[in-house]
Amino acid sequence: MQQAAQQTMQQPMVRSAHEAQAPAAPHAEGQQQHSIGIYFKIWGLLFVLSTFSYLVDYFHIQGYLRWTLILVFMILKAGLIVAVFMHMVWERLALIYAILIPPLLVLVFVALMVFEADYTFSTRNLFFSTGP
C-alpha cells in the first residue's frame, strides 16, 4: 500500500486543457477580457471616419464621388462597430453567420427579382405591344 502511494506521488499531475489555460482573474465562464485601449483606438478611428464623412459635405463634393465616399465611410464605421463593440472580431463563426450570410442572401434575392422583372417586362411587351 505504501508503494502505491509513492507511485502516485511520483507521477506528474495531469491537468485538463481548460485548467491549464484558466485565467488568473475570476471571470464568468465564456467571457473574454480585452484592454480598454482597443476600445479607445476604435473610438478615435470612428471619430476620424465621421470627420471625413462630414468633410465630404463641407467641401461640397457632388455626384457619384460624394455618394461613394459617404457609403465607404458608413460601411467602415459599421464594420468597426460590429467587429469590436459587438465582439464579432473574436468570434469567427458568429462573424460568418451574422455578417456575411445575410448580405449574400440579399444579393441572391435581388438577383431573383432582376430575373422576375425581366420576365415581367418581356411578357408585357409581348402581350401589350402595339404593332405587327
Secondary structure, 3 states (H helix, E strand, C coil): CHHHHHHHHHCCCCCCHHHHCCCCCCCCCCCCCCCHHHHHHHHHHHHHHHHHHHHHHHCCCCCHHHHHHHHHHHHHHHHHHHHHHCCHHHCHHHHHHHHHHHHHHHHHHHHHHHHHHHHHHHHHHHHHCCCC
